[in-house]
Amino acid sequence: MAGHSKWANIQHRKGRQDEKRGAAFSKLAKEVTVAAQMGGGDPGFNPRLRLAIDKAKAINMPKDRIDNAIKKGTGELAGVNYAEIRYEGYGIGGAAIMVDCLTDNRTRTVAEVRHAFTRHGGNLGTDGCVAFQFKHCGQLIFAPGTDEAGLMDAAIEAGAEDVIASDDGSIEVVIPPNDYMAVKEALEAAGFAAEFGQVTMKAENEIELAGEEAVRMQKLLDALESLDDVQEVYTSAVIDEA
């Protein structure tokens, strides 16, 4: 099935992540700790930890830092107990936003998230106000020029839910969240390495923003992502970089 062009948007997102690598280390270390705390320190038996370690390695986080984060989660090293919280709201043009946080101080976190929304033209909503607009899934994006037929056959055999070809030639593979790592590794073994991958909340209906609205929305997203307690920001907005 065909979808709109998204390659430039994905490349832009990757670029912004690279710029924030130092902050990403801290956020992923926190995620590794919580994953180990909830499911144990063996990634072979803890899919969430396995995914967190994979993400940490993807940005070249030092191995000793990953190991220490695991030990904090299992209690081998002193650490902080974090609570998982999700906030929902609206951005520019009514675009939906979900913000996943790990925090040791809920009062501080909600105040910071609310301030970011308000300052940049958004509105913090109530629980469930936009969650129905997103689907929890794994997502792999392959570069234009990838063998679509071959990838589709390999993806379906590996257990993917859908394969979506975009107008610009990039291909998206949608995966059940619990099968993400298994499908990713099966595709790599078949010779298909994704340019970008994540377990995410994928917007069912996207809103394209351009011009001033795109600029304002990006500022809101940047403000949310810069908060120490924020792990992930999901949105239905597709920002035109032209």
Contacts in CASP RR format, 6 or more apart in sequence:
PFRMAT RR
TARGET T0000
AUTHOR 0000-0000-0000
METHOD contacts of the structure
MODEL  1
MAGHSKWANIQHRKGRQDEKRGAAFSKLAKEVTVAAQMGGGDPGFNPRLR
LAIDKAKAINMPKDRIDNAIKKGTGELAGVNYAEIRYEGYGIGGAAIMVD
CLTDNRTRTVAEVRHAFTRHGGNLGTDGCVAFQFKHCGQLIFAPGTDEAG
LMDAAIEAGAEDVIASDDGSIEVVIPPNDYMAVKEALEAAGFAAEFGQVT
MKAENEIELAGEEAVRMQKLLDALESLDDVQEVYTSAVIDEA
1 162 0 8 1.000
1 163 0 8 1.000
1 164 0 8 1.000
1 165 0 8 1.000
2 164 0 8 1.000
2 165 0 8 1.000
2 166 0 8 1.000
2 167 0 8 1.000
3 164 0 8 1.000
3 165 0 8 1.000
3 166 0 8 1.000
3 167 0 8 1.000
4 166 0 8 1.000
4 167 0 8 1.000
4 206 0 8 1.000
4 208 0 8 1.000
4 238 0 8 1.000
5 166 0 8 1.000
5 167 0 8 1.000
5 168 0 8 1.000
5 170 0 8 1.000
6 141 0 8 1.000
6 166 0 8 1.000
6 168 0 8 1.000
6 170 0 8 1.000
6 172 0 8 1.000
6 238 0 8 1.000
7 141 0 8 1.000
7 143 0 8 1.000
7 144 0 8 1.000
7 166 0 8 1.000
7 168 0 8 1.000
7 169 0 8 1.000
7 170 0 8 1.000
8 168 0 8 1.000
8 241 0 8 1.000
9 238 0 8 1.000
9 239 0 8 1.000
9 241 0 8 1.000
10 141 0 8 1.000
10 170 0 8 1.000
10 195 0 8 1.000
10 196 0 8 1.000
12 239 0 8 1.000
12 241 0 8 1.000
13 196 0 8 1.000
14 195 0 8 1.000
14 196 0 8 1.000
16 222 0 8 1.000
17 24 0 8 1.000
17 59 0 8 1.000
18 59 0 8 1.000
20 225 0 8 1.000
20 226 0 8 1.000
21 59 0 8 1.000
23 226 0 8 1.000
23 228 0 8 1.000
24 59 0 8 1.000
25 56 0 8 1.000
25 59 0 8 1.000
25 61 0 8 1.000
25 65 0 8 1.000
26 228 0 8 1.000
27 230 0 8 1.000
27 231 0 8 1.000
28 52 0 8 1.000
28 55 0 8 1.000
28 56 0 8 1.000
28 59 0 8 1.000
28 61 0 8 1.000
29 56 0 8 1.000
29 61 0 8 1.000
29 65 0 8 1.000
29 66 0 8 1.000
29 68 0 8 1.000
29 69 0 8 1.000
30 69 0 8 1.000
30 82 0 8 1.000
30 102 0 8 1.000
30 231 0 8 1.000
31 52 0 8 1.000
31 55 0 8 1.000
31 102 0 8 1.000
31 231 0 8 1.000
32 49 0 8 1.000
32 52 0 8 1.000
32 53 0 8 1.000
32 56 0 8 1.000
32 66 0 8 1.000
32 69 0 8 1.000
32 70 0 8 1.000
33 69 0 8 1.000
33 70 0 8 1.000
33 72 0 8 1.000
33 73 0 8 1.000
33 79 0 8 1.000
33 80 0 8 1.000
33 82 0 8 1.000
34 73 0 8 1.000
34 82 0 8 1.000
34 84 0 8 1.000
34 102 0 8 1.000
35 46 0 8 1.000
35 48 0 8 1.000
35 49 0 8 1.000
35 51 0 8 1.000
35 52 0 8 1.000
36 46 0 8 1.000
36 49 0 8 1.000
36 69 0 8 1.000
36 70 0 8 1.000
36 71 0 8 1.000
36 72 0 8 1.000
36 73 0 8 1.000
36 74 0 8 1.000
37 72 0 8 1.000
37 73 0 8 1.000
37 74 0 8 1.000
37 81 0 8 1.000
37 82 0 8 1.000
38 48 0 8 1.000
39 45 0 8 1.000
39 46 0 8 1.000
39 48 0 8 1.000
39 49 0 8 1.000
40 46 0 8 1.000
40 49 0 8 1.000
40 73 0 8 1.000
40 74 0 8 1.000
41 49 0 8 1.000
41 70 0 8 1.000
41 73 0 8 1.000
41 74 0 8 1.000
42 49 0 8 1.000
43 49 0 8 1.000
43 50 0 8 1.000
43 53 0 8 1.000
44 50 0 8 1.000
47 178 0 8 1.000
47 181 0 8 1.000
49 70 0 8 1.000
50 181 0 8 1.000
51 180 0 8 1.000
51 181 0 8 1.000
51 199 0 8 1.000
53 66 0 8 1.000
54 181 0 8 1.000
55 198 0 8 1.000
56 65 0 8 1.000
56 66 0 8 1.000
57 66 0 8 1.000
68 77 0 8 1.000
71 77 0 8 1.000
72 78 0 8 1.000
72 79 0 8 1.000
72 80 0 8 1.000
73 79 0 8 1.000
80 104 0 8 1.000
81 104 0 8 1.000
82 102 0 8 1.000
82 103 0 8 1.000
82 104 0 8 1.000
83 102 0 8 1.000
83 103 0 8 1.000
83 104 0 8 1.000
83 106 0 8 1.000
84 100 0 8 1.000
84 101 0 8 1.000
84 102 0 8 1.000
85 100 0 8 1.000
85 101 0 8 1.000
85 102 0 8 1.000
85 103 0 8 1.000
85 106 0 8 1.000
85 109 0 8 1.000
85 110 0 8 1.000
86 98 0 8 1.000
86 99 0 8 1.000
86 100 0 8 1.000
86 101 0 8 1.000
86 127 0 8 1.000
86 131 0 8 1.000
87 98 0 8 1.000
87 99 0 8 1.000
87 101 0 8 1.000
87 110 0 8 1.000
87 113 0 8 1.000
87 124 0 8 1.000
87 125 0 8 1.000
88 96 0 8 1.000
88 97 0 8 1.000
88 98 0 8 1.000
88 99 0 8 1.000
88 124 0 8 1.000
88 125 0 8 1.000
88 126 0 8 1.000
88 127 0 8 1.000
88 128 0 8 1.000
88 129 0 8 1.000
88 130 0 8 1.000
88 131 0 8 1.000
89 96 0 8 1.000
89 97 0 8 1.000
89 98 0 8 1.000
89 117 0 8 1.000
89 122 0 8 1.000
89 123 0 8 1.000
89 124 0 8 1.000
89 125 0 8 1.000
89 129 0 8 1.000
89 130 0 8 1.000
90 96 0 8 1.000
90 97 0 8 1.000
90 122 0 8 1.000
90 123 0 8 1.000
90 125 0 8 1.000
90 129 0 8 1.000
90 130 0 8 1.000
91 97 0 8 1.000
91 117 0 8 1.000
91 121 0 8 1.000
91 122 0 8 1.000
91 123 0 8 1.000
91 217 0 8 1.000
91 220 0 8 1.000
91 235 0 8 1.000
91 237 0 8 1.000
92 121 0 8 1.000
92 122 0 8 1.000
92 209 0 8 1.000
92 213 0 8 1.000
92 216 0 8 1.000
92 217 0 8 1.000
92 220 0 8 1.000
92 237 0 8 1.000
93 207 0 8 1.000
93 209 0 8 1.000
93 213 0 8 1.000
93 217 0 8 1.000
94 207 0 8 1.000
95 207 0 8 1.000
95 209 0 8 1.000
95 217 0 8 1.000
95 235 0 8 1.000
95 236 0 8 1.000
95 237 0 8 1.000
96 130 0 8 1.000
96 133 0 8 1.000
96 134 0 8 1.000
96 203 0 8 1.000
96 235 0 8 1.000
96 236 0 8 1.000
97 117 0 8 1.000
97 122 0 8 1.000
97 130 0 8 1.000
97 220 0 8 1.000
97 221 0 8 1.000
97 224 0 8 1.000
97 233 0 8 1.000
97 234 0 8 1.000
97 235 0 8 1.000
97 236 0 8 1.000
97 237 0 8 1.000
98 130 0 8 1.000
98 131 0 8 1.000
98 134 0 8 1.000
98 201 0 8 1.000
98 233 0 8 1.000
98 234 0 8 1.000
98 235 0 8 1.000
99 113 0 8 1.000
99 224 0 8 1.000
99 230 0 8 1.000
99 232 0 8 1.000
99 233 0 8 1.000
99 234 0 8 1.000
100 230 0 8 1.000
100 231 0 8 1.000
100 232 0 8 1.000
100 233 0 8 1.000
100 234 0 8 1.000
101 109 0 8 1.000
101 113 0 8 1.000
101 227 0 8 1.000
101 229 0 8 1.000
101 230 0 8 1.000
101 231 0 8 1.000
102 229 0 8 1.000
102 231 0 8 1.000
103 109 0 8 1.000
103 229 0 8 1.000
105 229 0 8 1.000
108 229 0 8 1.000
109 227 0 8 1.000
109 229 0 8 1.000
112 227 0 8 1.000
112 229 0 8 1.000
113 124 0 8 1.000
113 224 0 8 1.000
113 227 0 8 1.000
113 229 0 8 1.000
113 230 0 8 1.000
114 124 0 8 1.000
116 220 0 8 1.000
116 223 0 8 1.000
116 224 0 8 1.000
116 227 0 8 1.000
117 123 0 8 1.000
117 124 0 8 1.000
117 220 0 8 1.000
117 224 0 8 1.000
118 124 0 8 1.000
119 223 0 8 1.000
120 216 0 8 1.000
120 219 0 8 1.000
120 220 0 8 1.000
120 223 0 8 1.000
121 216 0 8 1.000
121 220 0 8 1.000
122 220 0 8 1.000
130 236 0 8 1.000
133 203 0 8 1.000
133 204 0 8 1.000
133 205 0 8 1.000
133 236 0 8 1.000
134 201 0 8 1.000
134 202 0 8 1.000
134 203 0 8 1.000
134 204 0 8 1.000
134 234 0 8 1.000
134 236 0 8 1.000
135 201 0 8 1.000
135 202 0 8 1.000
135 204 0 8 1.000
136 177 0 8 1.000
136 199 0 8 1.000
136 200 0 8 1.000
136 201 0 8 1.000
136 202 0 8 1.000
137 161 0 8 1.000
137 174 0 8 1.000
137 175 0 8 1.000
137 176 0 8 1.000
137 177 0 8 1.000
137 199 0 8 1.000
137 200 0 8 1.000
137 202 0 8 1.000
138 174 0 8 1.000
138 175 0 8 1.000
138 176 0 8 1.000
138 177 0 8 1.000
138 180 0 8 1.000
138 197 0 8 1.000
138 198 0 8 1.000
138 199 0 8 1.000
138 200 0 8 1.000
138 202 0 8 1.000
139 172 0 8 1.000
139 173 0 8 1.000
139 174 0 8 1.000
139 175 0 8 1.000
139 197 0 8 1.000
139 198 0 8 1.000
139 199 0 8 1.000
139 200 0 8 1.000
139 202 0 8 1.000
140 172 0 8 1.000
140 173 0 8 1.000
140 175 0 8 1.000
140 183 0 8 1.000
140 184 0 8 1.000
140 187 0 8 1.000
140 194 0 8 1.000
140 196 0 8 1.000
140 197 0 8 1.000
141 170 0 8 1.000
141 171 0 8 1.000
141 172 0 8 1.000
141 173 0 8 1.000
141 194 0 8 1.000
141 195 0 8 1.000
141 196 0 8 1.000
141 197 0 8 1.000
142 151 0 8 1.000
142 170 0 8 1.000
142 171 0 8 1.000
142 172 0 8 1.000
142 173 0 8 1.000
142 192 0 8 1.000
142 194 0 8 1.000
142 195 0 8 1.000
143 170 0 8 1.000
143 195 0 8 1.000
144 168 0 8 1.000
144 169 0 8 1.000
144 170 0 8 1.000
145 169 0 8 1.000
146 169 0 8 1.000
146 170 0 8 1.000
146 171 0 8 1.000
146 192 0 8 1.000
148 163 0 8 1.000
148 165 0 8 1.000
148 171 0 8 1.000
150 192 0 8 1.000
151 163 0 8 1.000
151 171 0 8 1.000
151 173 0 8 1.000
151 187 0 8 1.000
151 192 0 8 1.000
152 163 0 8 1.000
154 186 0 8 1.000
154 187 0 8 1.000
154 190 0 8 1.000
154 191 0 8 1.000
154 192 0 8 1.000
155 163 0 8 1.000
155 173 0 8 1.000
155 183 0 8 1.000
155 187 0 8 1.000
155 192 0 8 1.000
156 163 0 8 1.000
157 186 0 8 1.000
158 182 0 8 1.000
158 183 0 8 1.000
158 186 0 8 1.000
158 187 0 8 1.000
158 190 0 8 1.000
159 175 0 8 1.000
159 176 0 8 1.000
159 179 0 8 1.000
159 183 0 8 1.000
159 186 0 8 1.000
160 173 0 8 1.000
160 174 0 8 1.000
160 175 0 8 1.000
160 183 0 8 1.000
161 174 0 8 1.000
161 175 0 8 1.000
161 176 0 8 1.000
162 173 0 8 1.000
162 174 0 8 1.000
163 171 0 8 1.000
163 172 0 8 1.000
163 173 0 8 1.000
163 174 0 8 1.000
164 171 0 8 1.000
164 172 0 8 1.000
164 173 0 8 1.000
164 174 0 8 1.000
165 171 0 8 1.000
166 172 0 8 1.000
173 183 0 8 1.000
173 187 0 8 1.000
173 194 0 8 1.000
174 202 0 8 1.000
175 183 0 8 1.000
175 184 0 8 1.000
177 199 0 8 1.000
180 199 0 8 1.000
184 194 0 8 1.000
184 197 0 8 1.000
187 193 0 8 1.000
187 194 0 8 1.000
200 232 0 8 1.000
200 234 0 8 1.000
201 232 0 8 1.000
201 234 0 8 1.000
202 234 0 8 1.000
203 234 0 8 1.000
203 235 0 8 1.000
203 236 0 8 1.000
204 236 0 8 1.000
205 236 0 8 1.000
206 236 0 8 1.000
206 237 0 8 1.000
206 238 0 8 1.000
207 236 0 8 1.000
207 237 0 8 1.000
207 238 0 8 1.000
208 237 0 8 1.000
208 238 0 8 1.000
208 240 0 8 1.000
209 217 0 8 1.000
209 237 0 8 1.000
209 238 0 8 1.000
209 239 0 8 1.000
209 240 0 8 1.000
210 240 0 8 1.000
210 242 0 8 1.000
211 240 0 8 1.000
214 239 0 8 1.000
214 240 0 8 1.000
214 241 0 8 1.000
217 235 0 8 1.000
217 237 0 8 1.000
217 239 0 8 1.000
218 239 0 8 1.000
221 233 0 8 1.000
221 235 0 8 1.000
221 237 0 8 1.000
224 230 0 8 1.000
224 233 0 8 1.000
225 233 0 8 1.000
END
